[in-house]
Amino acid sequence: MLSLLFPIIEQLEILSRILAIFWGLIILSPYGILICKL
């Protein structure tokens, strides 16, 4: 059972990293635009 869960956990870690980068870009993009305007 555990051997079946390990690949799923690895996939979830990869997904969470992608989501973190994605949300980081969304949050930073308005500030990036403001900095460019300054």
N, C-alpha and C positions, 0 to 999 in steps of 0.2 A: 504493500500500500504506500509506504513512504517513498519508494523508488519511483512510483507513478506521480507523486506530488512534487518532487524536486523540479522536473522540467516546467511544470505549471508555475511554480514559484519564480523560477528564472525568467519566464515570459512576463510575469506580473512586474518584476523589477525593471525589466526593459521598458515595458509600457509606462510605468510610473516615471521613469527618467524622461521618456519622450514627452509625456504630459507636463512634467515640470518645466522642460525647456520651452514647450509650446505656451504655457501660461506665463512664463517669464517674459517671452517675447511680446505677448499681448499686454502685460502690465507695463513693460518698459517702453513699448512703442509710442504712447502719447508723450512720455517724458523725452524720448529721443527726438520727436518732432518739435517739442518746445525748445530743446537745446539747439536744434538746427536753426530755428527761427531767431534765437538770440544771437 
